[in-house]
Amino acid sequence: MEKEEARKRIAELTEMLDRWNYEYYVLNESSVSDAEFDRYMNELMLLEMEHPDLKLKNSPTQRVGGQVASEFRKVPHKRMMLSLANAFNEDDMRDFDRKLRETLGKDVIDYMGEVKIDGLGMSLIYDGGELQYCLTRGDGNVGEDVTQNVITIRSIPTHVAEKRPFEVRGEVFMPHASLEKLNRERAIRGEPLLANARNAAAGSIRQLDSRIASSRGLDAFWYYLVNASEINQHVHSDSLDYLDSLGFKTNHERRRLHGIEEVLAYIREYTEKRPTLGYDIDGLVFKVDNIDDYDVIGYTAKTPKWAIAYKFPPMEVSTKLLDIFLTVGRTGRITPNAVLEPVRVQGSLVQRATLNNEDFIKEKGLMIGDTVILRKAADVIPEVVRPLPEKRNGSERPFIMSDVCPECGQPLTKVQGLHYCLNEECPSRKIEAIIHFASRDAMDIDGMGQRVVEEFFGEGFMTDIPEVYTLYNRASEIKALDGWSDKSIDSLLNAIEISKGRSLEKLLFGLGIKEIGSKTAKVLARRFKTLDAFFPLTEEDYLKVDDIGPVAAHSLFTYFHDEGNLQMIETLRFMGVNFDYLGADATDTSSYFFGKTVVLTGALQRYSRTEMTNLLESIGAKVAGSVSKKTDIVIAGSDAGSKLTKAQALGIEVIDEETALSYLEKNIA
């Protein structure tokens, strides 16, 4: 076949196969038989083999998988993927509605009610009518490019009629039928069964071999047109209808709701209907339907104020409490844990649950051998609710707290109801400290999770944090262990080397200083810029920092005056670990906004409210949600309301978006 003729035929086959995929996977109907579909798909594959230069970027042949990636590249989101605030009862929902009515000055608000799919958050980017790439949520700011796996989901359109650039977000999930089929196949092969649909979906999308994702029977629902107003969509419910018209699979359990009473009726209906759906949902989502109200309503640092997730009450089951064992955390805290007779709770098999501390067990009246009620707190964490004393038969026995560490045998110390092992050489404390150091929010060493740390510690390859950076000397010994190859070792060592360049806040958090979480570590890093600056500081110096109280100040002072800690830090310096803050304001304190409290109001044109907030905070500004005497600057977009009025009354500096961007020009560049 001549090249031009082949080009036309490829375009024709692509259009037909895309249309048939849409009919089958979105509309649940088909105008062709499976055999006919396969015949045209094979024809397209042959043409692409004969003319590889004519193969389209998003060819239907890509949906069968076959690509193998070495890793997923990380890509910043153009607009931050925010999480949602939660509501747990009718009072929470009424409070949400009341605040919105007060903000907008309306008696009644129209909402869109939607089921909250328990899957993997995903973002699709389109331009010129073609799918460009697909990103996971990641940390909300940066996601992973998993395009090669996502396009194997045949309900997702790769070509659309809308030529303007747009972004659509939704959830990739595994239907119950797909999970059941997959587990039947795994059982036949003698493989472990997948615990729940959500984890199965997430694991499938993160497979480096796209053929695995293609075989897993995944699907997706799309619920948010991110830049709707840019393509003349100003009502959320209308934008979902528009996505339908473009060929996206949206969830039709949604409903437009007029006022809070209809919202509450929807909640009651779907609390009952939840078990009958063919996929997992972990709540309901309610959004203000009028998109033009979003910037007026505003955002917090992490959540939009115009939407909320209603969480279902936890589902409870009964099981046996077989035993209680103790674990040791990185700070030396001893935690009792329940060994349970395996039971399924909301899709996953549960065999363990934390019991917090000795007093928790006593207050609950738990005995080993009890039948207990179990649920998942916030649909995630297994929690023992209470025992069922009426089911006791006399074989139950009380739990007796040990007075020595289960790992090192040293005496335990009880402080404010909690037991601690104070032995700094305790193996469990060291293992947990290394796991924490390598974790995502700390030094983010990909491939160094709990199993690997425990294995290397047991083999004597590393016994403390600095020895993470000497593992290259152990490469031949690691290779001798089961499951390790040259490729996996090189990947781990490369991740370790990359971690040396992390910014100061990552290192501070990774050191595991008591009372210092990831957010506080970032505040400290921005303030002091380098780890060396911490050594001479007093408790009074720390107390001058926002968000640092007496307990955290004492913990910091103690940590940086401990000889053992200082020796470890010097070893990390010798290993080449970065000690400096690498944020935009690390050396630039001359920014117009540095150290100032800024409030945003009105609709911004060039950046979303969240993007502008992140940019301002990255150069040392503090962005507040309301105007007060402590406010230094108000950035006013179009249709600014009461915040602008209040700022003018207080004599606070007000600038428009263009002026703000002129001050931020070098930071944006």
MINUMI-875240 format. One record per residue (C-alpha): x, y, z. Coordinates in steps of 0.25 Angstrom, whole numbers, plus 2048, in hexadecimal, padded with zeros to 3 digits. Each point is the difference from the previous one (the first is absolute). Layout:
N
XYZ;...
***
This chain:
669
800800800;80580E7FC;80480980B;7F580A7FE;7F67F57FF;8057FA80D;7FF80E807;7F18017FC;7FD7F2804;80780180E;7F780D802;7F47F87FC;8037F4809;80380980C;7F38077FF;7F87F37FF;8077F980B;80080D809;7F18007FE;7FE7F2802;80880180D;7F780B805;7F37F87FD;8057F4807;80780680C;7F880C803;7F27FE7FA;8007F1803;7FB7FC7F2;8077FC7F3;7FD8017F1;80B7F67FC;8037F2805;80D7FD807;8057F87F4;7FE80C7F7;80780A80A;80C7F7801;8017FF7F1;80180F7FE;80980180C;8097F67FA;8008077F2;80480D808;80C7F9807;8057FA7F2;7FF80E7FA;80880680B;80A7F57FF;8028037F1;80080F802;80580380F;80280F7FD;7F18017FD;7FC7FA80E;7F880A808;80480580E;7F37FB806;7FD7F47F6;7F67F6805;80B7F57FF;80680780C;7F47FB809;8057F2800;80D804807;80E7FB7FD;80880C804;80A7FE80B;80580C808;80D801808;7F980A80A;7F580A800;80480F7FD;7FB80A80A;7F880C7FA;7FB80C808;7F18027FF;7FC80D7F9;7F680280B;8027F980E;7F77F4802;7F980480D;7FA7F680A;7F2802806;7FC80480E;7F87F5807;7F2800806;7FB7F5809;7F2803803;7F48097FD;80580B80A;80D8017F8;7F88017F3;7F780B805;80C807805;8067FF7F2;7F38057FA;7FF80C80A;80E8057FD;7FE8007F1;7F2807801;80780B809;80C8017F7;7F78017F3;7F4808806;7F67F67FB;7F47F9807;8027F37F8;80C7FA7F9;7FF7F67F5;80A7F4801;8047F47F8;8007F3808;80A7F57FB;8047F3805;80F800805;8077F57F8;80A7F8809;80B8007F5;80D8077FC;7FF80F7FD;8048037F1;80280C7F7;7FF8007F1;80580B7F8;7FB8037F2;8048097F5;7FC8017F1;7F67F5802;80A7F6805;8047FA80D;80E805804;8037F980D;7FA7FB80D;80580380E;7FD7FA80D;7FD80980C;80E7FE806;80180A80B;7F680A7FA;80C8087FA;8077F67F8;7FB7F37FA;8057F47F8;7FE7FE7F1;7F97F37FF;7FA8037F2;8057F27FA;7F77F980B;7F4809800;7FE8007F1;7FE7F0802;7F2804806;7F78007F4;7F5809806;80A80B7FF;7FF8097F3;80E8027FA;7FA80A7F5;7F580A803;7F880A7F8;80580C80A;80C8067FA;80380A80B;80A7FB80B;7F97FB80C;8027F780C;7F67F6806;8027F980D;7FA7F3806;8027F2806;8067F47FA;7FA7F4807;7FE7F17FF;7F17FB7FF;7FC7F580A;7FF7F67F4;80E8037FC;8067FE80E;7F87F3801;8057FB7F2;80E804803;8007F980E;7FA7F37FA;80C8007F6;80A80380B;7FA7F5808;8027F67F5;80F8047FE;8027FF80F;80380F802;7FB80980C;7F28067FE;7FF80F7FE;7FA80680D;7F780A7FA;7FC8077F3;80780E804;80E7FA802;7FE7F77F4;7FD80C7F7;80C808806;8097F47FE;7FC7FE7F2;80280E7FC;80E800806;8057F47F8;80B8037F7;7FB7F67F6;7F48057FA;7FB7F27FC;7FD7FE80E;7F780C802;7F97FC7F3;7FD7F3806;7FA80580D;7F28047FB;80180E805;7F680B7FE;7FF80F803;7F680B803;80280F7FD;7FA80A809;80780E7FE;8038087F4;80C809807;80080C7F6;7F17FF7FD;7FE80F800;80B8017F5;7F87F87F7;7F3807803;7FA7F780B;7FC80780C;7F77F6807;8067F3805;7F47F77FC;8008067F2;80F7FD7FF;7FE7F1804;7F58007F5;80B8067F7;80A7F5803;7F57F67FD;7FF8067F2;80F7FF7FE;8007F1803;80480080F;7FA7F6809;7FA80880C;7F87FA80B;7F18017FE;7FD7FE80F;80280F801;7F580A802;7FD80F801;7FB80480D;7F980C804;80480480F;8047F880C;7F47F8802;8017F97F2;80F7FE804;7FD7F980C;7F57F77F9;80B7FC7F6;8097FC80B;7F57F7807;7FD7FA7F2;80E7FC7FD;8047FC80E;7F67F57FD;8037FE7F1;80F7FF802;8027F1801;7F87FE7F3;80A8077F7;8097F87F8;80C808805;80580680D;7FD80D805;80580680D;7F680C801;7F980B7F8;80580D7FB;7F880D7FF;80480C7F8;7FA80D7FE;7FA7FF7F2;80380F7FC;80F7FF7FB;801810800;7FE80080F;80C7F8803;80A80B801;7F7808808;7FE7F480A;80F7FE800;80A7F5804;8087FC80D;80F7FC7FE;7FB7F17FC;7F18007FD;7F68087F8;7F5806809;7F67FE7F5;8007F1801;7FF7F680B;8017F0802;7F67FA808;8067F3807;7F77F4803;7FF7FB80E;80A7F4801;7FB7F27FE;8017F780C;8037F1800;8037F680B;80D7F8802;8097F980A;80B807807;80A7F5800;80C806807;80780E803;80E8037FC;80980C802;8088087F6;80B80B802;7FF80D7F8;80C8097FC;7FE80980C;8007F3809;7F1800802;7FA7F3803;7F37FD7F9;7F77F4803;7FA7F97F3;7F47F77FF;8027F37F8;7F27FD7FB;7F97F47F9;8018057F1;7F38077FC;7FC8097F4;7FD80E803;7FC8097F5;8077F87F5;80D7FD807;8047F4809;80480580E;8097F880A;80680B808;7FC80C807;80780A809;7FB80180F;80780D803;8057FE80E;7FD7F880D;7F680A805;7F87FE7F3;7FF7F1802;7FB80280E;7F680B7FD;7FA7F77F5;8007F4809;8077F77F6;8047F2803;8097F77F7;7F67F67FA;7F480A800;7F78017F4;80180F7FC;7FA80A7F7;8098057F5;7FF80C7F7;8098097F7;80180D806;7FE80A7F4;7FF7F47F7;80F7FD801;8067FD80E;7FB7F3806;7FA80380E;7FB7F780C;7F4807805;7FB7F780B;8007F2805;7F37F7801;8007FB80F;7F47F87FE;8077F77F6;80B7FC80A;8017F2804;80B80180B;80C7FD7F8;80380F7FE;80C806808;80480E804;80C8077F8;80C803809;80980B7FC;80F7FC7FF;80A808809;80B7FD7F6;8028047F1;7FC7F47F7;80C8027F7;80C804809;7FB7FB80D;80380D807;7F680680B;7F58097FB;7FD80D805;7F1805801;7FE80F7FD;7F2806800;7F97F37FE;80A7FB7F5;80B7F6801;80E8037F9;80D7F87FE;80B80A803;80B7F87FB;8058077F3;8077F37FC;7F37F97FF;7FF7F97F2;7F28037FE;80280F803;80B8007F6;7F87F97F5;7F4809802;80A80D7FF;8067FB7F3;7F27FD7FA;7FB80E804;80D8067FA;7FE7FA7F3;7F18027FF;7F98097F6;7FE80C808;80E7FF805;80C7FD7F7;7F77F87F6;8097F57FD;7F87F77F6;8017F2803;80480180E;7F47FC807;7FD7F880D;8037F27FA;80E8047FA;80480880C;7FD7F4809;8077F77F7;80D8087FF;80080380F;7FF7F1803;80B7FD7F6;80980B807;8018087F3;7FB80D808;7FE80280F;7FD80F800;7FC80C7F7;80E8037FA;8027F27FB;7F58027F6;80B8087F8;80A7F4801;7F77F67FA;8088017F3;80B7F8807;7F67F5802;7FB7FE7F2;8067F27FE;7FB7FB80D;7F28067FD;8007F97F3;8027F3807;7F2802807;7F37FA7FA;7F980A7F7;80C8097FD;8068027F2;80A80A7FA;7F48097FB;7F980180D;80D802808;80480B7F6;7F2806801;801801810;80E805800;7FC80B7F6;7F4804809;80980180C;80A8097F8;7F58097FB;7FB80180F;80D807804;7FB80D7F8;7F2801807;7FD80E806;80380280F;7F17FF805;8017F17FB;80C7FD808;7FB80780C;7F37F8800;8087F37FC;80980280D;7F47FC808;80080B80A;7F57FF80A;7F480A7FE;8068047F2;7F67FC7F5;8028037F1;7F980D800;80880580C;80D7FB7FA;7FC8097F4;7FE80C809;80D7FE806;8087FE7F3;7FA80D7FA;80480880D;80E7FB802;8047FB7F2;80B7F7804;8027F480A;80C807806;7F880C805;7F97F680A;80C7FD808;80180D808;7F1803802;7FA80080E;7F27FC803;7FC80F800;8058017F2;7F77F57FC;7F4806807;80180D7F7;7FC7F77F4;7F17FF7FC;7FA7F3804;80B7FC809;7FB7FE80F;8087FD80D;8007F07FE;8058017F1;80A80B804;8067F780C;8007F47F6;8088077F6;80A80680A;8027F2806;8027F97F3;80A80A7FB;80880080D;8017F0800;80E7FC7FD;7FB7F37F9;7F78087F7;80B80A7FD;80A7F57FC;7F57F97F7;7FD80E7F9;80F8027FD;8017F27FA;7F48047F7;80880C7FC;80C7F77FD;7F77F87F7;7FC80C7F8;7F2802805;7FB80E7FD;7FE80980C;7F980C7FA;7F28047FD;7FE8007F1;7F38087FF;7FE80C7F8;80280980C;80D7F8804;80980C7FD;7F580B7FC;7FB80880B;7FF80C7F8;7F37FC7FA;7F480A801;7F87F6807;80A7F9809;7FC7FF80F;7F28077FD;7F27FB802;7F88007F3;7F17FE7FE;7FB7FD7F2;7F28047FC;7F88007F3;8027F87F3;80E7FF7FB;8037FE7F2;80E7FB7FD;8017F780C;7F67F8809;7FE80480E;8087F4804;80B8027F6;80280E805;8007FC80F;80B7F67FD;80880A7F9;7FF80A80B;8037F680B;80C7FB7F8;80780E801;7FD80280E;7F3806801;7F47FC809;7F37FE7F9;7F4802809;7F17FE7FE;7FB80C806;80380F801;80580580E;80980B806;80B7F67FE;7FE8007F1;80B8077F8;7FB7FF7F2;7F37FC7F9;8017FB7F1;7F28037FA;7FB7F97F3;7F48047F9;7F2800808;80880180D;7F680180B;7FF80280F;80F7FD802;80480C7F7;7F6809808;8067FC80D;80E8027FB;7FD80E7FB;7F980480E;80C7FB807;80A8087F7;8077F37FB;8088007F3;7F87FB7F5;8067FC7F2;7FA7F97F4;8047F37FA;8098077F5;80880880B;8027F3808;8057F87F4;80A80C7FD;8057FE80E;8017F17FE;8068007F2;80D7FB803;7FA7F5809;7F77FB7F5;80B8007F6;
***
